[in-house]
Amino acid sequence: MIRSMTAFARQELRADWGTLTLELRTVNHRYLEISARLPEDFRVLEPEIRELAGERLNRGKLECNLRFQPAPGATPEVSIDLGLANALVEANRQIEDLILNAARINPMELLRWPGMLTLKGPDLEPVFDEALQSLGAALDELVTTRRREGERIQAVIAQRCAAMRTLVDEARTLMPEVIERQRERLNERLAEIREELKEDRLEQEMVLFAQKIDVAEEVDRLETHIEEVERVIQSEEAVGRRLDFLMQELNREANTLGSKSAAIETTRIAVDLKVLIEQIREQVQNAE
C-alpha cells in the first residue's frame, strides 16, 4: 500500500504542570530527514524523537515542533552564586583603584555574568514521558494520514496504468497493419526503379525496413513494466524509489516507440503514453 510523504498531525496535552503542544509535518524528500524544534529543557529528548520517527517513517522531510507552556505560578527558583559575585566585586574594586573616576559596577551586569544565576524549575521528568507518548500518538495520526493520501495516489496510478494498457494493446494490434502499409508505400516508391534493382536485394531492404519500424520488443517491455507497477503499488513496503525507477524505464520505451513510429497512429500512442507516464511520475514524487 502506497503512503504519501505529505501529512500533518497535532497533539495537545493540558495538565497541572502546563500545556504541551506537538506538531508534526512531513513533505516529500529523497531520504528521511528529521528536524526537531524543541525548548531548551527538552533537548535531551531529541535522540528518542529521532529513533521513534525513524521506526515509523522511511522517507520524507519531517518537522517536529514541540512547545511547552508551564502552568501559571510555576515560577522557577532563582539562586545566585554569591562566591562568584563576591569575587567579581573584589576584582572590580581592584580595577577601580587603578582608574580615576571609574564608573560604579552595575548589578544587572553581574547578574548576566555566565554561571551567576541558576534557575531551578519544576521536575520535568513526568512532562518528558508525556511528550514521548504524545509523539507516539502524533506519529500514529501522521501515518494514518499518509496512508489515506497514499490510497488516493494508488488509485490514480492504477487508473493511469489501465489507460496505458489500452494504448499498448492498441499499438500491438496496429503493428501488422502499419508494417504492411509501409511496405506497400515503399513498393510504390520503388516501382519505377524496380527493374534496376535485384529482387533479392530489394527483399533484403524490405526486411531491414520492417525490422526498423517493428516495435514488438518495446511493446512487450512496456507491458512488462506496467505489470510491475501494478504489482509494486500493492506492496506494503516503501515503494517510492522503485516506482520512480519504473517511470524512467517506461519513459525510455515510450520514447523508442515514438522514434521508431512509421505511422501517425503509433506516434499518437507514444505521445499519449508519455503524458500518462508524466502524470504518474508527478504522483510518485510524493510516494514514500
C-alpha positions in Angstrom: 0.0 0.0 0.0 1.4 3.4 -1.0 1.9 6.0 1.6 2.1 9.7 0.8 5.0 11.8 2.2 2.8 14.8 2.8 0.9 14.9 6.1 0.3 16.9 9.3 -0.5 15.8 12.8 -1.1 17.7 16.1 -1.3 16.7 19.7 -2.1 19.0 22.6 -2.0 17.9 26.3 -3.0 20.0 29.3 -2.1 19.0 32.8 -1.3 20.5 36.2 2.2 21.2 35.0 1.1 23.2 32.0 0.3 22.8 28.3 2.3 20.6 25.9 1.8 21.1 22.1 3.3 18.8 19.5 3.1 19.4 15.7 4.4 17.0 13.0 4.6 18.0 9.4 6.1 15.9 6.5 6.8 16.8 2.9 8.4 14.8 0.1 12.1 14.2 0.3 14.5 11.7 -1.3 15.5 10.3 2.1 14.3 10.6 5.7 15.3 13.9 7.2 14.2 14.8 10.7 14.3 18.4 12.0 13.3 18.9 15.7 12.5 22.3 17.2 12.4 21.8 21.0 12.5 24.0 24.1 16.0 24.1 25.6 15.0 21.9 28.5 13.6 19.3 26.1 16.7 18.9 24.0 17.5 15.7 25.9 14.6 14.1 24.1 15.9 14.7 20.6 17.6 11.3 20.2 14.5 9.4 21.3 12.4 11.6 18.9 14.6 10.7 16.0 14.6 7.0 16.9 10.8 6.8 17.2 10.2 8.7 14.0 12.8 6.5 12.2 10.9 3.4 13.2 7.6 4.7 11.6 8.8 6.6 8.6 11.0 5.6 5.7 11.2 8.8 3.5 10.2 12.4 3.7 11.3 15.6 5.5 9.8 15.6 9.0 9.5 18.8 11.0 8.8 18.2 14.7 7.8 21.3 16.6 7.3 21.0 20.4 6.1 23.8 22.6 5.8 23.8 26.4 3.9 26.4 28.4 4.3 26.0 32.2 1.3 26.3 34.4 0.7 29.8 35.9 2.5 30.0 39.2 5.2 27.5 38.2 7.9 30.2 38.7 11.4 28.8 38.7 13.6 29.3 41.8 16.5 31.6 41.2 19.7 31.2 43.1 22.8 33.4 43.0 26.4 32.2 43.1 27.4 34.5 45.9 31.0 33.3 45.9 31.3 34.2 42.2 29.6 37.5 42.9 32.0 38.4 45.7 35.0 37.5 43.6 33.8 39.7 40.7 33.0 42.6 43.1 36.5 42.3 44.6 38.1 42.2 41.1 36.1 45.3 40.1 37.2 47.1 43.3 40.8 46.5 42.4 40.3 47.8 38.9 38.6 50.9 40.3 41.7 51.7 42.3 43.6 51.9 39.1 41.2 54.1 37.2 40.4 57.7 38.1 36.6 58.4 38.5 35.7 54.8 37.5 32.0 54.1 37.0 30.4 52.0 39.6 29.6 48.4 38.8 26.0 47.8 37.5 24.3 44.9 39.5 22.5 43.8 36.3 25.8 43.3 34.6 26.9 41.0 37.4 23.6 39.0 37.1 24.3 38.5 33.4 27.7 37.0 34.1 27.9 33.4 32.9 27.1 31.0 35.8 25.9 33.7 38.1 22.3 32.6 38.1 20.9 29.1 38.5 17.2 28.5 37.6 15.6 25.6 39.2 12.3 24.8 37.6 9.7 22.1 38.2 10.6 18.4 37.7 10.2 17.8 34.0 10.6 14.1 34.0 6.8 13.4 34.0 6.5 16.0 31.2 9.2 14.2 29.2 7.2 11.0 29.5 4.0 12.7 28.4 5.9 14.3 25.5 7.1 11.0 24.2 3.6 9.5 24.5 2.2 12.5 22.6 4.8 11.9 19.9 3.7 8.3 19.6 0.1 9.4 19.1 1.1 12.1 16.7 3.1 9.6 14.6 0.1 7.2 14.5 -2.0 10.1 13.3 0.6 11.1 10.7 1.0 7.6 9.4 -2.8 7.2 9.1 -3.0 10.5 7.1 -0.1 9.4 4.9 -1.7 6.1 4.2 -5.1 7.7 3.4 -3.4 10.1 1.0 -1.4 7.1 -0.4 -4.7 5.3 -1.3 -5.6 8.3 -3.5 -2.2 8.2 -5.1 -2.5 4.4 -5.7 -5.9 4.9 -7.3 -4.6 7.5 -9.7 -1.6 5.3 -10.6 -3.8 2.2 -11.2 -6.1 4.3 -13.4 -3.2 5.6 -15.5 -1.8 2.0 -15.8 -5.1 0.8 -17.1 -5.1 3.6 -19.7 -1.5 2.7 -20.7 -2.5 -0.9 -21.1 -5.2 0.1 -23.5 -2.7 2.1 -25.6 -0.1 -0.8 -25.6 -2.8 -3.2 -26.7 -3.7 -0.8 -29.5 -0.1 -0.5 -30.6 0.3 -4.3 -30.7 -2.9 -4.6 -32.8 -1.8 -1.9 -35.2 1.7 -3.1 -35.8 1.0 -5.7 -38.6 -1.2 -3.2 -40.4 1.4 -0.4 -40.0 4.2 -2.6 -41.3 2.1 -3.8 -44.3 1.0 -0.3 -45.1 4.6 1.0 -45.1 5.7 -2.0 -47.2 3.1 -1.0 -49.8 4.2 2.6 -49.8 7.8 1.6 -50.2 6.9 -0.7 -53.1 5.0 2.1 -54.8 8.0 4.4 -54.5 10.4 1.7 -55.8 8.1 0.7 -58.7 9.8 2.9 -61.2 13.3 1.6 -60.4 12.4 -1.9 -59.5 13.9 -3.2 -62.8 17.2 -1.7 -61.9 17.4 -3.5 -58.6 17.9 -7.1 -57.9 14.9 -8.8 -56.4 16.8 -10.4 -53.6 18.4 -7.0 -52.7 15.0 -5.4 -52.7 13.7 -8.1 -50.4 16.6 -7.6 -48.0 15.9 -3.9 -47.9 12.3 -4.5 -47.1 13.2 -6.9 -44.3 15.6 -4.4 -42.8 12.9 -1.6 -43.1 10.4 -3.8 -41.4 12.8 -4.5 -38.5 13.4 -0.8 -38.0 9.8 0.0 -37.6 8.9 -3.2 -35.7 8.2 -2.1 -32.1 7.2 -5.6 -30.8 10.0 -5.6 -28.2 9.2 -2.1 -27.0 5.5 -3.0 -26.7 6.5 -6.2 -24.7 8.7 -4.2 -22.3 6.0 -1.6 -21.8 3.6 -4.3 -20.9 6.1 -5.8 -18.5 6.8 -2.5 -16.8 3.1 -1.7 -16.4 2.5 -5.1 -14.8 5.4 -4.4 -12.4 4.0 -1.0 -11.5 0.6 -2.6 -10.7 2.3 -5.2 -8.6 4.5 -2.7 -6.7 1.6 -0.4 -5.7 0.1 -3.3 -3.8 3.2 -3.8 -1.7 3.3 -2.9 2.0 6.8 -1.7 1.7 8.1 1.7 0.8 7.8 1.8 -3.0 8.6 5.4 -4.0 12.1 4.8 -5.3 11.2 1.7 -7.2 8.2 3.4 -8.8 10.5 6.3 -9.8 12.9 3.8 -11.5 10.0 2.2 -13.3 8.8 5.6 -14.6 12.2 6.1 -16.1 12.1 2.7 -17.9 8.5 3.3 -19.1 9.5 6.7 -20.5 12.5 5.2 -22.3 10.4 2.6 -24.0 7.8 5.3 -25.0 10.5 7.4 -26.5 11.8 4.5 -28.5 8.2 3.7 -29.7 7.9 7.3 -30.8 11.3 7.4 -32.6 10.5 4.2 -34.5 7.0 5.2 -35.3 6.1 4.9 -39.0 2.5 6.0 -38.8 0.6 8.8 -37.2 -1.4 6.2 -35.0 1.7 4.9 -33.3 3.1 8.5 -32.9 -0.1 9.4 -31.1 0.1 6.3 -28.9 3.7 7.2 -27.9 2.7 10.8 -27.0 -0.3 9.6 -25.0 1.9 7.1 -23.2 4.4 9.8 -22.3 1.6 12.1 -21.0 0.3 9.2 -18.7 3.8 8.4 -17.5 4.4 12.0 -16.6 1.1 12.1 -14.7 2.2 9.0 -12.7 5.7 10.5 -12.1 4.1 13.5 -10.5 2.2 11.2 -8.1 5.3 9.1 -7.5 7.3 12.1 -6.4 5.1 12.2 -3.3 5.1 8.5 -2.6 7.1 7.1 0.4 
